[in-house]
Amino acid sequence: MDQQVCHALGCVNRPVSDFAAWKITSVTLSTENVREGLKNVSNQSVLQVGVQNRLAIPVLFPNLEISLTDAEESEIKKIQLTPQEWLPTTWQESHSDFLRQGAPAGEIFSSALLISLPQNAAGYRVRIFYPEK
């Protein structure tokens, strides 16, 4: 019934975008060149992040932002990732309409993201946000 009314009125039937729905459950940054020694000069690292939709309804996927800081906690680099960039590829493939349907209620998403760290990076912060339209 909702779909018919929405279709007739021209409204958009989509999940809500609620910042408070999301909880960052875990974040870990590990350097790749620890394993590879001096062969890897690009300072590649793996950021493992877990986020959860805490609401009992589907919620639009947010973007992730990683802020890299130096020893004085000044921001030196900001990386913004869309859901297509941070959600696991296998999950995206099995949920082809995920951007329109949103994140299922209670679901936890875990991703491992390769990022290149500046040489003076000493810390990081991860936040969830919805881009302004």
Secondary structure, DSSP 8 states (H G I E B T S, - for coil): -HHHHHHHHT-----B--GGGEEEEEEEEEETHHHHGGG-TT-EEEEEEEEEE-SSS-B---EEEEEEE-TT--EEEEEEE-HHHHS-HHHHHH-TTHHHH-B-TT-EEEEEEEEE--TT--EEEEEEE----
